[in-house]
Amino acid sequence: MTGMVTLVGAGPGSRALLTLAGAEAIRRADAVVYDRLVDTDILTLIPCGAERIDVGKRAGVHPVPQEEINAILVRLAQAGKNTVRLKGGDCYLFGRGGEECEYLHAHGVPFRVIPGVTSALAAPAFAGIPATHREYGSSVHIITAHARAGKEPEIDYPSLVRLGGTLVFLMGLAALEQVMDGLLAAGMDPQMPATVIENGTRGIQRKVVDTVSGLAAQVRTEGLQSPALIVVGRVCACSNTLDWWTGLPLHGKRIAVTRPQERAGGLTARLRALGAEVIEAPCIAIEPAAELEPLRAALENRYDWAAFTSPAGVKAAADALRRLGRDLRALYGMQLAAIGRGTAEALAAYGLTADLIPAQYDGAHLAAALLERLPEKGAVLLLRARQGGKILPEALRRAGMTVADVPVYDTVYRCGRTDELRRLLAEGALDYVTFTSGSTVEGFVRAVGDTDLSDMTALCIGAQTEEIAKRYQMKTITASNAAIDDMIACLLEDCHHV
């Protein structure tokens, strides 16, 4: 049976501007054929067992010719695979999506198209430029300024000037001077506002706003580079007034998030909402503990408290109990302790209320809080990672308490963006790296290998994490409490002082 090919527009950058329909198609794919400009964060949506084929092109270099891409799509579909053709921006806007669909149709392959957000509209919007405005322009025209090697773009400048609308030139930075000269020669007002936007919609977006006569020189002075687009029209005059993006407090900051993939979303979303360019680079993974006997044996005893030291531990405990044929009712009669708000919220997701959250969210303070509440010679069931720190159980045992330290998950050091992290560090292009546990520090160090980290700033969730970061000569800033809100507050304060 022939599989379906779905063309998905990946949008102009991060996963935040990928459509819901596009994300769902990727998650269901058996194979994904993707372009160079598709952000790595979007590629993380691809199922683990799916076939991945990189057919990326860059200026002048086409390692996989279009004819071969067409043949790959047909081959995958004829093998019965549900295939996603993932294209930057929108599938049908200067992306050769129409040619690919014609080829699929000619070979009897069913297909569908999920449009994407085009940078032609998104980048100006993030730069404070509405594509149309009742006072300034009632039409928008999108033109490719890309030409084959050795040729100038074939653009009908007189017609564009006569239209009087907003002009958006894609893939045109190399031809910026020719485009401006062409518009001027066709009679455009030299003082017409014009803009170049680099890395549109991203946290490292830059722009130059000038006039048609002065734009090329100003762009050279500022050193803007591809990927970039050109906007010409009176709407560019709105840029300073309507620019909501570049004034955000973390705009221009590139921040790596190292926590596990399933836990990264909340922190990533908060940082992006504040304008940051976020690199999701999980350096650890959470794997269920393979051996269930320690949990089975522990549950035969009585405990006063069950203690959880991470949201991952809550989920892993629930999963481990399910594999034993039980559920969280196995904790009946125990009071529940959570190391912090996030862990308490994870318990609440299962309908359980934490009876204890320490004032400061770390092992030492959790131990102290438990000792205040435990009876003499009390007992604690500790459900956490096999690689958990020693401070909590040792403090309880020194006080004469019984502790069953049961591993319900393993922390595995694994990173899929090692080369990118090394490159960014070498370029000095990472402003901050976030660490939400000591294990994320260790995972990051293993990922980047023999790299000088003394110029890197680590944003640490607490003192114990900070201590490990300092072992590797990292500069550190540390949250006042071990919570995401406090990490972000710490980051904003540091940026304010920079």
C-alpha positions as CSV (number, residue, x, y, z in Angstrom):
1,M,0.0,0.0,0.0
2,T,1.4,3.4,-1.0
3,G,2.0,5.8,1.9
4,M,0.9,9.4,2.1
5,V,3.3,12.3,1.7
6,T,2.6,15.4,3.7
7,L,4.3,18.6,2.8
8,V,4.6,20.6,6.1
9,G,5.7,24.2,6.2
10,A,8.0,24.5,9.2
11,G,7.6,28.3,9.6
12,P,10.4,30.9,9.9
13,G,12.3,29.5,12.8
14,S,11.6,27.9,16.2
15,R,8.9,25.4,17.1
16,A,6.8,28.2,18.5
17,L,5.7,29.2,15.0
18,L,5.1,25.7,13.7
19,T,1.4,25.1,13.2
20,L,-0.4,22.5,15.4
21,A,-1.3,20.5,12.3
22,G,2.3,20.5,11.2
23,A,3.5,19.3,14.6
24,E,0.9,16.5,14.7
25,A,2.0,15.3,11.2
26,I,5.6,15.2,12.2
27,R,4.8,13.2,15.4
28,R,3.0,10.6,13.3
29,A,5.6,10.3,10.6
30,D,7.5,7.1,9.6
31,A,10.0,9.2,7.6
32,V,10.9,12.9,7.5
33,V,12.7,14.6,4.6
34,Y,13.9,18.0,5.8
35,D,15.6,21.2,4.7
36,R,18.6,23.1,6.1
37,L,16.6,26.0,7.5
38,V,14.3,23.8,9.6
39,D,15.2,24.5,13.3
40,T,16.6,21.7,15.3
41,D,13.9,22.2,17.9
42,I,11.3,21.1,15.3
43,L,13.4,18.0,14.5
44,T,13.0,16.9,18.1
45,L,9.4,16.2,17.3
46,I,10.3,13.4,14.9
47,P,9.6,10.0,16.5
48,C,12.6,8.0,17.6
49,G,12.1,5.2,15.2
50,A,11.4,7.3,12.1
51,E,13.8,7.6,9.2
52,R,15.4,11.0,8.9
53,I,16.8,12.3,5.6
54,D,18.6,15.6,5.4
55,V,18.3,17.2,1.9
56,G,19.4,20.6,3.0
57,K,20.6,23.2,0.5
58,R,22.6,26.3,1.0
59,A,23.6,29.1,-1.4
60,G,25.4,27.5,-4.4
61,V,25.6,24.0,-2.8
62,H,22.9,21.4,-3.4
63,P,24.2,18.1,-2.0
64,V,20.9,16.4,-2.9
65,P,19.5,17.6,-6.2
66,Q,15.8,18.4,-6.5
67,E,15.3,15.4,-8.8
68,E,16.7,13.1,-6.2
69,I,14.5,14.7,-3.5
70,N,11.5,13.9,-5.7
71,A,12.6,10.3,-6.1
72,I,13.2,9.9,-2.4
73,L,9.7,11.0,-1.6
74,V,8.2,8.5,-4.1
75,R,10.5,5.7,-2.8
76,L,9.4,6.2,0.8
77,A,5.7,6.4,-0.1
78,Q,5.9,3.3,-2.2
79,A,7.5,1.5,0.7
80,G,4.3,2.3,2.6
81,K,5.8,4.9,4.8
82,N,3.8,7.9,6.1
83,T,6.3,10.5,5.0
84,V,6.6,14.2,5.9
85,R,8.4,16.6,3.6
86,L,9.5,19.3,6.0
87,K,10.2,22.6,4.4
88,G,11.3,26.0,5.9
89,G,8.7,28.7,5.9
90,D,5.7,27.9,3.7
91,C,5.7,24.9,1.3
92,Y,4.5,26.8,-1.7
93,L,6.3,30.1,-1.3
94,F,9.6,29.9,-3.3
95,G,10.1,26.4,-1.8
96,R,9.5,24.2,-4.9
97,G,6.7,22.5,-3.1
98,G,4.5,22.8,-6.2
99,E,7.1,20.9,-8.3
100,E,7.3,18.2,-5.6
101,C,3.5,17.7,-5.5
102,E,3.4,17.6,-9.3
103,Y,6.0,14.8,-9.3
104,L,4.1,12.9,-6.6
105,H,0.8,13.2,-8.6
106,A,2.5,12.0,-11.7
107,H,3.7,8.9,-9.9
108,G,0.4,8.1,-8.2
109,V,1.4,9.1,-4.7
110,P,-1.3,10.7,-2.5
111,F,-0.2,13.9,-0.8
112,R,-1.5,16.7,1.3
113,V,-0.2,20.2,2.2
114,I,0.0,21.8,5.6
115,P,0.9,25.5,5.0
116,G,3.5,27.2,7.2
117,V,4.0,30.7,8.5
118,T,6.2,32.5,5.9
119,S,9.1,34.7,7.0
120,A,7.8,37.3,4.4
121,L,5.1,38.2,6.9
122,A,6.5,36.9,10.2
123,A,9.8,38.7,10.1
124,P,8.3,42.1,9.4
125,A,5.8,41.5,12.2
126,F,8.6,40.8,14.7
127,A,10.3,43.9,13.5
128,G,7.3,46.2,14.1
129,I,6.4,46.4,10.4
130,P,2.8,45.5,9.4
131,A,2.7,44.1,5.9
132,T,-0.3,46.3,5.1
133,H,-1.7,49.4,6.9
134,R,-4.7,51.5,5.9
135,E,-2.6,54.7,6.1
136,Y,0.5,53.4,4.4
137,G,-0.1,50.6,2.0
138,S,-3.0,48.4,1.0
139,S,-1.1,45.6,-0.8
140,V,1.9,43.4,-0.2
141,H,4.1,41.8,-2.9
142,I,6.6,39.0,-2.3
143,I,9.5,38.8,-4.7
144,T,12.4,36.4,-4.8
145,A,15.6,38.3,-5.2
146,H,17.6,35.1,-5.6
147,A,19.2,34.5,-9.0
148,R,21.3,31.7,-10.4
149,A,25.0,32.1,-10.2
150,G,26.4,34.8,-12.6
151,K,23.0,36.3,-13.2
152,E,21.1,39.3,-11.8
153,P,17.5,38.8,-10.5
154,E,14.9,39.2,-13.2
155,I,12.6,41.7,-11.4
156,D,10.1,44.1,-13.1
157,Y,11.0,47.1,-11.0
158,P,8.7,49.7,-12.9
159,S,5.7,47.5,-12.2
160,L,6.6,47.2,-8.5
161,V,7.1,50.9,-8.2
162,R,3.7,51.7,-9.8
163,L,1.9,49.3,-7.5
164,G,2.8,51.5,-4.5
165,G,2.4,48.7,-2.0
166,T,4.7,46.9,0.5
167,L,7.5,45.0,-1.2
168,V,9.2,42.0,0.5
169,F,12.3,40.6,-1.2
170,L,13.3,37.1,0.0
171,M,16.8,35.6,-0.4
172,G,18.0,39.0,-1.6
173,L,20.8,40.2,0.8
174,A,23.5,39.4,-1.7
175,A,21.7,41.4,-4.3
176,L,20.6,44.3,-2.0
177,E,22.5,47.0,-3.8
178,Q,21.1,45.9,-7.2
179,V,17.6,45.8,-5.9
180,M,17.8,49.3,-4.4
181,D,19.4,50.6,-7.6
182,G,16.7,48.9,-9.7
183,L,13.9,50.6,-7.6
184,L,15.6,54.0,-7.8
185,A,16.1,53.7,-11.6
186,A,12.4,52.8,-11.9
187,G,11.4,56.1,-10.2
188,M,11.0,55.1,-6.5
189,D,11.4,58.0,-4.1
190,P,14.9,57.8,-2.7
191,Q,13.5,58.6,0.8
192,M,11.1,55.7,0.7
193,P,11.6,53.8,4.0
194,A,13.3,50.4,3.6
195,T,14.5,47.7,6.0
196,V,16.7,44.6,6.2
197,I,15.8,42.0,8.8
198,E,18.4,39.4,9.8
199,N,17.3,36.2,11.5
200,G,13.7,37.3,11.6
201,T,11.5,36.1,14.5
202,R,14.5,34.7,16.4
203,G,15.9,36.0,19.7
204,I,19.0,37.2,17.8
205,Q,17.1,39.1,15.2
206,R,18.7,42.4,14.0
207,K,17.3,45.0,11.7
208,V,18.5,48.1,9.8
209,V,15.8,50.8,9.0
210,D,16.8,53.4,6.5
211,T,15.7,54.6,3.1
212,V,16.0,53.1,-0.4
213,S,18.9,55.3,-1.2
214,G,20.8,54.7,2.1
215,L,19.9,51.1,3.0
216,A,22.7,49.2,1.3
217,A,25.5,51.3,2.8
218,Q,24.0,51.1,6.3
219,V,23.6,47.3,6.1
220,R,27.3,47.0,5.1
221,T,28.2,49.2,8.1
222,E,26.1,47.1,10.5
223,G,27.4,43.8,9.0
224,L,24.0,42.1,8.6
225,Q,24.2,38.6,7.1
226,S,22.0,35.9,5.7
227,P,19.4,34.7,6.4
228,A,17.8,38.1,5.8
229,L,15.0,39.7,3.9
230,I,14.3,43.2,2.6
231,V,11.1,45.2,3.1
232,V,10.4,48.4,1.1
233,G,7.4,50.6,1.7
234,R,5.9,53.3,3.9
235,V,5.0,50.6,6.4
236,C,8.7,50.5,7.4
237,A,8.1,53.9,9.1
238,C,6.1,52.0,11.8
239,S,9.1,50.0,12.9
240,N,10.2,51.9,15.9
241,T,6.6,52.5,17.2
242,L,5.4,48.9,16.7
243,D,8.5,47.0,17.5
244,W,7.4,44.8,20.4
245,W,10.1,42.1,20.0
246,T,13.6,43.6,20.2
247,G,12.8,45.6,23.4
248,L,12.0,42.4,25.4
249,P,14.5,42.0,28.3
250,L,16.2,38.9,27.0
251,H,16.3,39.8,23.3
252,G,19.7,39.3,21.9
253,K,20.7,36.7,24.5
254,R,21.4,33.1,23.3
255,I,20.6,30.7,26.1
256,A,21.1,26.9,26.2
257,V,18.6,24.8,28.1
258,T,20.1,21.5,29.2
259,R,17.4,19.8,31.2
260,P,15.7,16.6,29.9
261,Q,13.6,17.0,26.7
262,E,10.3,16.2,28.5
263,R,11.0,18.8,31.1
264,A,12.5,21.6,28.9
265,G,9.3,23.0,27.5
266,G,8.3,25.3,30.4
267,L,11.7,26.9,30.8
268,T,12.1,27.3,27.1
269,A,8.7,28.9,26.7
270,R,9.4,31.4,29.5
271,L,12.8,32.4,28.1
272,R,11.4,32.8,24.5
273,A,8.5,34.9,25.8
274,L,11.1,37.2,27.2
275,G,12.8,37.5,23.8
276,A,15.7,35.0,24.2
277,E,17.2,32.8,21.5
278,V,16.9,29.4,23.1
279,I,19.0,26.4,22.2
280,E,17.2,23.3,23.5
281,A,20.1,20.9,24.2
282,P,19.1,18.2,26.7
283,C,22.3,16.8,28.2
284,I,20.6,14.1,30.3
285,A,17.7,11.7,29.7
286,I,15.4,10.0,32.2
287,E,15.1,6.2,31.9
288,P,12.8,4.1,34.1
289,A,14.7,1.9,36.5
290,A,14.9,-1.6,35.0
291,E,14.9,-3.4,38.3
292,L,11.6,-3.3,40.3
293,E,12.6,-5.6,43.1
294,P,14.0,-2.8,45.4
295,L,10.6,-1.0,45.2
296,R,8.6,-4.2,45.7
297,A,10.7,-5.0,48.8
298,A,10.5,-1.5,50.2
299,L,6.7,-1.5,50.0
300,E,6.6,-4.4,52.4
301,N,7.7,-2.1,55.2
302,R,6.0,0.9,56.9
303,Y,7.0,4.5,56.4
304,D,6.0,7.8,57.9
305,W,6.9,9.8,54.8
306,A,7.4,9.3,51.1
307,A,9.8,11.9,49.8
308,F,10.2,13.1,46.2
309,T,13.1,15.2,45.0
310,S,12.1,16.0,41.4
311,P,9.0,16.0,39.2
312,A,10.7,13.2,37.2
313,G,10.7,11.1,40.4
314,V,7.0,11.5,40.8
315,K,6.3,10.3,37.3
316,A,8.9,7.5,37.5
317,A,7.4,6.3,40.8
318,A,3.9,6.2,39.3
319,D,5.2,4.3,36.3
320,A,7.2,1.8,38.4
321,L,4.1,1.1,40.6
322,R,2.1,0.5,37.5
323,R,4.7,-2.0,36.2
324,L,4.3,-3.8,39.6
325,G,0.5,-3.9,39.0
326,R,-0.1,-1.3,41.6
327,D,-0.7,2.5,41.8
328,L,-0.1,5.5,44.0
329,R,-2.5,4.0,46.6
330,A,0.5,1.9,47.6
331,L,1.7,5.1,49.5
332,Y,-1.5,5.1,51.6
333,G,-0.8,6.1,55.2
334,M,2.4,8.0,54.4
335,Q,2.7,11.7,54.3
336,L,4.2,13.2,51.2
337,A,7.2,15.5,51.0
338,A,8.2,17.4,47.9
339,I,11.5,19.2,47.5
340,G,9.9,22.2,45.7
341,R,6.9,23.7,44.0
342,G,7.6,21.8,40.7
343,T,7.6,18.5,42.5
344,A,4.5,19.4,44.4
345,E,2.8,20.3,41.1
346,A,3.8,16.9,39.7
347,L,2.1,15.2,42.7
348,A,-1.0,17.3,42.2
349,A,-1.2,16.1,38.6
350,Y,-1.9,12.6,40.2
351,G,-4.4,14.0,42.7
352,L,-2.0,14.1,45.6
353,T,-1.2,17.0,47.9
354,A,2.3,17.5,49.3
355,D,2.2,17.7,53.0
356,L,5.6,19.3,53.2
357,I,7.6,21.7,51.0
358,P,10.8,23.1,52.5
359,A,11.4,26.9,52.6
360,Q,14.4,26.4,50.3
361,Y,14.3,23.8,47.6
362,D,17.3,21.5,48.1
363,G,18.3,18.3,49.8
364,A,19.7,19.8,53.0
365,H,16.5,21.9,53.7
366,L,14.2,19.0,52.8
367,A,16.1,16.8,55.3
368,A,15.9,19.5,58.0
369,A,12.1,20.0,57.4
370,L,11.5,16.2,57.6
371,L,13.5,15.9,60.8
372,E,11.2,18.5,62.4
373,R,8.2,16.4,61.5
374,L,9.4,12.9,61.9
375,P,8.8,10.9,65.1
376,E,11.8,9.4,67.0
377,K,13.3,6.6,64.8
378,G,10.9,7.5,62.0
379,A,11.1,6.0,58.5
380,V,11.3,7.7,55.1
381,L,10.7,6.1,51.7
382,L,12.9,8.1,49.2
383,L,11.8,7.7,45.6
384,R,14.3,9.3,43.2
385,A,17.1,8.8,40.7
386,R,19.7,6.2,41.3
387,Q,22.3,8.9,40.9
388,G,20.7,11.2,43.5
389,G,22.9,13.2,45.9
390,K,23.9,12.0,49.4
391,I,23.0,15.0,51.5
392,L,19.4,14.1,52.1
393,P,19.6,10.4,53.0
394,E,22.8,10.9,55.0
395,A,21.3,13.7,57.1
396,L,18.3,11.6,57.9
397,R,20.4,8.5,58.8
398,R,22.7,10.5,61.1
399,A,19.6,11.6,63.0
400,G,18.7,7.9,63.6
401,M,16.0,7.7,60.9
402,T,15.3,4.7,58.7
403,V,15.7,5.5,55.0
404,A,14.7,3.3,52.1
405,D,16.5,5.0,49.2
406,V,14.7,3.4,46.2
407,P,15.8,4.2,42.6
408,V,12.8,4.6,40.3
409,Y,14.7,6.1,37.4
410,D,18.2,6.5,36.0
411,T,19.8,9.6,34.8
412,V,21.6,8.9,31.5
413,Y,24.1,11.4,30.0
414,R,23.1,12.0,26.4
415,C,23.1,15.0,24.1
416,G,22.1,15.2,20.5
417,R,23.6,18.7,19.9
418,T,27.1,18.2,20.9
419,D,28.7,19.7,17.8
420,E,26.5,22.7,17.9
421,L,27.3,23.4,21.6
422,R,31.0,23.1,21.0
423,R,30.8,25.5,18.0
424,L,28.8,28.0,20.0
425,L,31.2,27.9,22.9
426,A,34.2,28.3,20.5
427,E,32.6,31.3,19.0
428,G,31.7,32.8,22.4
429,A,28.1,32.8,21.2
430,L,26.4,31.4,24.3
431,D,25.4,34.1,26.8
432,Y,24.1,31.6,29.4
433,V,23.7,27.9,29.9
434,T,20.9,26.8,32.3
435,F,21.4,24.0,34.8
436,T,18.5,22.6,36.8
437,S,20.5,19.9,38.6
438,G,24.0,18.7,39.1
439,S,23.5,16.0,36.6
440,T,22.7,18.5,33.8
441,V,26.1,20.1,34.6
442,E,27.9,16.8,34.3
443,G,26.0,15.9,31.2
444,F,26.9,19.2,29.6
445,V,30.6,18.8,30.4
446,R,30.6,15.3,29.0
447,A,28.9,16.6,25.8
448,V,31.3,19.4,25.1
449,G,34.4,17.4,26.0
450,D,37.7,19.1,26.4
451,T,36.4,22.7,26.1
452,D,37.5,25.7,28.1
453,L,34.4,26.7,30.1
454,S,35.9,29.6,32.1
455,D,34.2,32.3,29.9
456,M,30.8,30.6,30.1
457,T,28.1,31.8,32.5
458,A,26.1,29.0,34.1
459,L,22.6,29.9,35.4
460,C,22.2,27.4,38.3
461,I,19.0,26.4,40.1
462,G,20.7,26.2,43.5
463,A,23.8,26.1,45.5
464,Q,24.5,22.3,45.0
465,T,24.3,22.7,41.2
466,E,26.4,25.9,41.4
467,E,29.1,23.9,43.4
468,I,29.4,21.4,40.6
469,A,29.5,24.1,37.9
470,K,32.4,25.8,39.7
471,R,34.4,22.6,39.7
472,Y,34.6,23.1,35.9
473,Q,35.7,26.8,36.2
474,M,32.3,28.1,35.0
475,K,31.2,31.6,36.0
476,T,28.0,31.2,37.9
477,I,24.8,33.0,38.8
478,T,22.5,31.2,41.1
479,A,18.8,31.4,41.9
480,S,17.8,32.4,45.4
481,N,15.6,29.4,45.5
482,A,15.5,26.2,43.5
483,A,12.6,27.1,41.2
484,I,12.2,28.1,37.6
485,D,10.7,31.5,38.6
486,D,13.7,32.2,40.7
487,M,16.1,31.2,38.0
488,I,14.4,33.6,35.6
489,A,14.4,36.4,38.2
490,C,18.1,35.8,38.7
491,L,18.8,35.9,35.0
492,L,16.8,39.1,34.5
493,E,18.7,40.8,37.3
494,D,22.1,39.7,35.8
495,C,21.1,41.0,32.4
496,H,20.1,44.3,33.9
497,H,23.5,44.7,35.5
498,V,25.5,43.7,32.4
